[in-house]
Amino acid sequence: MDANKVFSMDRNVNVIALVKDGERYVFLYDDQSVPQLLQTLGRYAADPELNFTWYDAAVLSQKVRRLQTEALGTPDKPFRRSA
C-alpha cells in the first residue's frame, strides 16, 4: 500500500455547531486544524450573504479554545488567586 494513501484513525474529530433562525452551521475539525477553523469562522462572518455574524464567530471561537484547553488538561484561568 502506498504510504501517501494511509490515513491515521487516531485523530479525534470535534464537532461544533450553531443553529440560528432555522439555519445550521456545523463544523468538523481535528485538533491540528483549529487555526483553519478559526479562519473559516472569520470568513463566514465577513460574508454578507450568510446569516453568520462576528458575534457568532466570537462565541464559537471561544468555545473551540475552551474545548482545546480542557482537552489539554490545563486550567481555563491563567492566574491563581491567593487566599
PyMOL commands that place a pseudoatom at each C-alpha (Angstrom):
pseudoatom trace, name=CA, resn=MET, resi=1, chain=A, elem=C, hetatm=0, pos=[0.000, 0.000, 0.000]
pseudoatom trace, name=CA, resn=ASP, resi=2, chain=A, elem=C, hetatm=0, pos=[1.258, 3.484, -0.877]
pseudoatom trace, name=CA, resn=ALA, resi=3, chain=A, elem=C, hetatm=0, pos=[2.327, 5.343, 2.291]
pseudoatom trace, name=CA, resn=ASN, resi=4, chain=A, elem=C, hetatm=0, pos=[0.713, 8.537, 0.968]
pseudoatom trace, name=CA, resn=LYS, resi=5, chain=A, elem=C, hetatm=0, pos=[-2.688, 6.851, 0.990]
pseudoatom trace, name=CA, resn=VAL, resi=6, chain=A, elem=C, hetatm=0, pos=[-2.558, 5.578, 4.558]
pseudoatom trace, name=CA, resn=PHE, resi=7, chain=A, elem=C, hetatm=0, pos=[-4.708, 7.577, 6.928]
pseudoatom trace, name=CA, resn=SER, resi=8, chain=A, elem=C, hetatm=0, pos=[-4.430, 7.524, 10.673]
pseudoatom trace, name=CA, resn=MET, resi=9, chain=A, elem=C, hetatm=0, pos=[-7.608, 6.783, 12.569]
pseudoatom trace, name=CA, resn=ASP, resi=10, chain=A, elem=C, hetatm=0, pos=[-6.048, 8.023, 15.806]
pseudoatom trace, name=CA, resn=ARG, resi=11, chain=A, elem=C, hetatm=0, pos=[-7.288, 11.581, 15.359]
pseudoatom trace, name=CA, resn=ASN, resi=12, chain=A, elem=C, hetatm=0, pos=[-10.382, 12.703, 17.174]
pseudoatom trace, name=CA, resn=VAL, resi=13, chain=A, elem=C, hetatm=0, pos=[-12.957, 14.617, 15.209]
pseudoatom trace, name=CA, resn=ASN, resi=14, chain=A, elem=C, hetatm=0, pos=[-14.518, 17.524, 17.061]
pseudoatom trace, name=CA, resn=VAL, resi=15, chain=A, elem=C, hetatm=0, pos=[-17.908, 18.968, 16.187]
pseudoatom trace, name=CA, resn=ILE, resi=16, chain=A, elem=C, hetatm=0, pos=[-19.149, 22.446, 16.928]
pseudoatom trace, name=CA, resn=ALA, resi=17, chain=A, elem=C, hetatm=0, pos=[-22.481, 23.724, 15.680]
pseudoatom trace, name=CA, resn=LEU, resi=18, chain=A, elem=C, hetatm=0, pos=[-24.700, 26.771, 15.646]
pseudoatom trace, name=CA, resn=VAL, resi=19, chain=A, elem=C, hetatm=0, pos=[-28.423, 26.715, 14.923]
pseudoatom trace, name=CA, resn=LYS, resi=20, chain=A, elem=C, hetatm=0, pos=[-29.725, 30.174, 14.203]
pseudoatom trace, name=CA, resn=ASP, resi=21, chain=A, elem=C, hetatm=0, pos=[-33.009, 31.285, 12.654]
pseudoatom trace, name=CA, resn=GLY, resi=22, chain=A, elem=C, hetatm=0, pos=[-33.565, 27.844, 11.137]
pseudoatom trace, name=CA, resn=GLU, resi=23, chain=A, elem=C, hetatm=0, pos=[-30.072, 27.682, 9.637]
pseudoatom trace, name=CA, resn=ARG, resi=24, chain=A, elem=C, hetatm=0, pos=[-27.453, 25.189, 10.788]
pseudoatom trace, name=CA, resn=TYR, resi=25, chain=A, elem=C, hetatm=0, pos=[-23.720, 25.768, 10.762]
pseudoatom trace, name=CA, resn=VAL, resi=26, chain=A, elem=C, hetatm=0, pos=[-21.846, 22.572, 11.596]
pseudoatom trace, name=CA, resn=PHE, resi=27, chain=A, elem=C, hetatm=0, pos=[-18.048, 22.460, 11.704]
pseudoatom trace, name=CA, resn=LEU, resi=28, chain=A, elem=C, hetatm=0, pos=[-15.966, 19.283, 11.918]
pseudoatom trace, name=CA, resn=TYR, resi=29, chain=A, elem=C, hetatm=0, pos=[-12.323, 19.679, 12.825]
pseudoatom trace, name=CA, resn=ASP, resi=30, chain=A, elem=C, hetatm=0, pos=[-9.423, 17.914, 14.480]
pseudoatom trace, name=CA, resn=ASP, resi=31, chain=A, elem=C, hetatm=0, pos=[-7.002, 19.401, 16.976]
pseudoatom trace, name=CA, resn=GLN, resi=32, chain=A, elem=C, hetatm=0, pos=[-4.447, 20.205, 14.277]
pseudoatom trace, name=CA, resn=SER, resi=33, chain=A, elem=C, hetatm=0, pos=[-6.928, 22.183, 12.171]
pseudoatom trace, name=CA, resn=VAL, resi=34, chain=A, elem=C, hetatm=0, pos=[-8.048, 24.703, 14.822]
pseudoatom trace, name=CA, resn=PRO, resi=35, chain=A, elem=C, hetatm=0, pos=[-6.260, 27.645, 13.099]
pseudoatom trace, name=CA, resn=GLN, resi=36, chain=A, elem=C, hetatm=0, pos=[-8.032, 26.849, 9.816]
pseudoatom trace, name=CA, resn=LEU, resi=37, chain=A, elem=C, hetatm=0, pos=[-11.360, 26.572, 11.632]
pseudoatom trace, name=CA, resn=LEU, resi=38, chain=A, elem=C, hetatm=0, pos=[-10.877, 29.991, 13.232]
pseudoatom trace, name=CA, resn=GLN, resi=39, chain=A, elem=C, hetatm=0, pos=[-10.095, 31.467, 9.790]
pseudoatom trace, name=CA, resn=THR, resi=40, chain=A, elem=C, hetatm=0, pos=[-13.219, 29.839, 8.378]
pseudoatom trace, name=CA, resn=LEU, resi=41, chain=A, elem=C, hetatm=0, pos=[-15.348, 31.345, 11.143]
pseudoatom trace, name=CA, resn=GLY, resi=42, chain=A, elem=C, hetatm=0, pos=[-13.940, 34.766, 10.220]
pseudoatom trace, name=CA, resn=ARG, resi=43, chain=A, elem=C, hetatm=0, pos=[-14.659, 34.225, 6.527]
pseudoatom trace, name=CA, resn=TYR, resi=44, chain=A, elem=C, hetatm=0, pos=[-18.227, 33.214, 7.299]
pseudoatom trace, name=CA, resn=ALA, resi=45, chain=A, elem=C, hetatm=0, pos=[-18.713, 36.282, 9.486]
pseudoatom trace, name=CA, resn=ALA, resi=46, chain=A, elem=C, hetatm=0, pos=[-17.374, 38.546, 6.730]
pseudoatom trace, name=CA, resn=ASP, resi=47, chain=A, elem=C, hetatm=0, pos=[-19.727, 37.065, 4.122]
pseudoatom trace, name=CA, resn=PRO, resi=48, chain=A, elem=C, hetatm=0, pos=[-22.768, 39.371, 3.836]
pseudoatom trace, name=CA, resn=GLU, resi=49, chain=A, elem=C, hetatm=0, pos=[-24.791, 36.587, 2.192]
pseudoatom trace, name=CA, resn=LEU, resi=50, chain=A, elem=C, hetatm=0, pos=[-24.647, 34.437, 5.319]
pseudoatom trace, name=CA, resn=ASN, resi=51, chain=A, elem=C, hetatm=0, pos=[-26.667, 34.935, 8.477]
pseudoatom trace, name=CA, resn=PHE, resi=52, chain=A, elem=C, hetatm=0, pos=[-23.458, 34.356, 10.465]
pseudoatom trace, name=CA, resn=THR, resi=53, chain=A, elem=C, hetatm=0, pos=[-22.226, 37.355, 12.432]
pseudoatom trace, name=CA, resn=TRP, resi=54, chain=A, elem=C, hetatm=0, pos=[-18.965, 38.356, 14.042]
pseudoatom trace, name=CA, resn=TYR, resi=55, chain=A, elem=C, hetatm=0, pos=[-20.655, 37.685, 17.356]
pseudoatom trace, name=CA, resn=ASP, resi=56, chain=A, elem=C, hetatm=0, pos=[-21.386, 34.117, 16.230]
pseudoatom trace, name=CA, resn=ALA, resi=57, chain=A, elem=C, hetatm=0, pos=[-17.753, 33.718, 15.168]
pseudoatom trace, name=CA, resn=ALA, resi=58, chain=A, elem=C, hetatm=0, pos=[-16.537, 35.060, 18.511]
pseudoatom trace, name=CA, resn=VAL, resi=59, chain=A, elem=C, hetatm=0, pos=[-18.781, 32.756, 20.540]
pseudoatom trace, name=CA, resn=LEU, resi=60, chain=A, elem=C, hetatm=0, pos=[-17.778, 29.676, 18.549]
pseudoatom trace, name=CA, resn=SER, resi=61, chain=A, elem=C, hetatm=0, pos=[-14.094, 30.644, 18.623]
pseudoatom trace, name=CA, resn=GLN, resi=62, chain=A, elem=C, hetatm=0, pos=[-14.268, 30.998, 22.381]
pseudoatom trace, name=CA, resn=LYS, resi=63, chain=A, elem=C, hetatm=0, pos=[-15.935, 27.589, 22.659]
pseudoatom trace, name=CA, resn=VAL, resi=64, chain=A, elem=C, hetatm=0, pos=[-13.266, 25.963, 20.451]
pseudoatom trace, name=CA, resn=ARG, resi=65, chain=A, elem=C, hetatm=0, pos=[-10.485, 27.460, 22.536]
pseudoatom trace, name=CA, resn=ARG, resi=66, chain=A, elem=C, hetatm=0, pos=[-12.159, 26.381, 25.774]
pseudoatom trace, name=CA, resn=LEU, resi=67, chain=A, elem=C, hetatm=0, pos=[-12.566, 22.812, 24.474]
pseudoatom trace, name=CA, resn=GLN, resi=68, chain=A, elem=C, hetatm=0, pos=[-8.942, 22.800, 23.372]
pseudoatom trace, name=CA, resn=THR, resi=69, chain=A, elem=C, hetatm=0, pos=[-7.822, 23.966, 26.822]
pseudoatom trace, name=CA, resn=GLU, resi=70, chain=A, elem=C, hetatm=0, pos=[-9.952, 21.321, 28.524]
pseudoatom trace, name=CA, resn=ALA, resi=71, chain=A, elem=C, hetatm=0, pos=[-8.528, 18.614, 26.265]
pseudoatom trace, name=CA, resn=LEU, resi=72, chain=A, elem=C, hetatm=0, pos=[-5.012, 19.600, 27.283]
pseudoatom trace, name=CA, resn=GLY, resi=73, chain=A, elem=C, hetatm=0, pos=[-5.982, 19.413, 30.944]
pseudoatom trace, name=CA, resn=THR, resi=74, chain=A, elem=C, hetatm=0, pos=[-4.793, 22.933, 31.692]
pseudoatom trace, name=CA, resn=PRO, resi=75, chain=A, elem=C, hetatm=0, pos=[-6.886, 25.333, 33.728]
pseudoatom trace, name=CA, resn=ASP, resi=76, chain=A, elem=C, hetatm=0, pos=[-9.063, 27.873, 31.977]
pseudoatom trace, name=CA, resn=LYS, resi=77, chain=A, elem=C, hetatm=0, pos=[-7.823, 30.693, 34.181]
pseudoatom trace, name=CA, resn=PRO, resi=78, chain=A, elem=C, hetatm=0, pos=[-4.203, 31.731, 33.697]
pseudoatom trace, name=CA, resn=PHE, resi=79, chain=A, elem=C, hetatm=0, pos=[-3.801, 33.326, 37.128]
pseudoatom trace, name=CA, resn=ARG, resi=80, chain=A, elem=C, hetatm=0, pos=[-4.162, 31.902, 40.587]
pseudoatom trace, name=CA, resn=ARG, resi=81, chain=A, elem=C, hetatm=0, pos=[-5.735, 33.790, 43.398]
pseudoatom trace, name=CA, resn=SER, resi=82, chain=A, elem=C, hetatm=0, pos=[-4.017, 33.524, 46.698]
pseudoatom trace, name=CA, resn=ALA, resi=83, chain=A, elem=C, hetatm=0, pos=[-6.035, 33.193, 49.877]
for i in range(1, 83): cmd.bond("trace and resi %d" % i, "trace and resi %d" % (i + 1))
show_as sticks, trace
zoom trace
